[in-house]
Amino acid sequence: MKALVTGGAGFLGSHLVEKLLSHGFDVIVVDNLCTGSLSNLESVKSRITFFQEDVRYFMPRQKTDIVFHFACPASPVQYQKDPVFTIETSVLGTKTVLEYCKAHMSRLVFASTSEVYGDPLEHPQKETYFGNVNTLGPRACYDEGKRAAETFCFIYNSLYKVPVTIVRIFNTYGPRMDPHDGRVVSNFIVQSLRGGDLTVYGDGSQTRSFCYVSDLIDGIIRIARHNTEFEVLNLGNDEEYSIIELAKTILELTGCKNNIIHLPPQIDDPVRRKPDISKARRLLDWHPKVDLRSGLASTIEYFRSLI
Ligand code: UDP
């Protein structure tokens, strides 16, 4: 089997590339390195074909059986830096990928996001929930970009029978996160190890459900093996924690005594987020295995080796 991974030099993409190689896939990577890094592919660089290209305008000539479309800045700090680029990468990039899939009749696994649910009014979030998204806020370039990209997937499946699985990925963490990408897990660990204050936005009562990267990648591989014409699936961990609990757990695990400070809340920051993963459990026989404390311990080890 030949696979193409867009965004394959990123945090999730590079873990996926390694796993696909270990399952015997030939792998092509397309990444413009806007947030990814070649160092993430260091251990596999001799075994892949790599194109440093922008997915809005480029797909390779080679045919592949399955495309994993992961290219897009994904942390709020990164995706808000250049909102035009972000929304174009989701919308135009996904159209470019779908045209390729249509031409080669390749299967598409599209990396969507829990952000399509916005600040959810339904809890936990099921795939059937339509979401509560502000089209005019600072997160809209990402949320609405991914929503439009999902619609493109739906249209190409309906009109041209391109087989698509849309994966709505909930907060995922682990080794190879970029220390500068501004996500809560990496921020708190880096702040903790560098002796800085842990910056909680708002009162810290907002919640997230954190999935360890190996669990997420296991789910994606199961999706690759599960042949369907069209499917939408949540993948994530369904244990819910407040951000203040996360800060305290990280301090406990690092053994550091930093202060926790409160900064103004972020605009449109979702108040609660937790996936309903019953569909993935049923269809893929998948469930997350790594609890938060074990996953954080491995992630802290990784950041210790960097800092
Ligand atoms: N957050 C925080 N301090 C930080 C970074 C993030 O309190 O230094 C909060 C943020 O306001 C949000 C949650 O942590 O409520 C998760 O933020 P992240 O940027 O990791 O991803 P999101 O789930 O918002 O896309």
Boltz pocket constraint, residues with backbone or C-beta under 6 A from the ligand:
constraints:
  - pocket:
      binder: B
      contacts: [[A, 74], [A, 75], [A, 76], [A, 77], [A, 171], [A, 182], [A, 183], [A, 184], [A, 185], [A, 187], [A, 188], [A, 199], [A, 200], [A, 201], [A, 202], [A, 206], [A, 207], [A, 208], [A, 243], [A, 266], [A, 269], [A, 270]]
      max_distance: 6.0
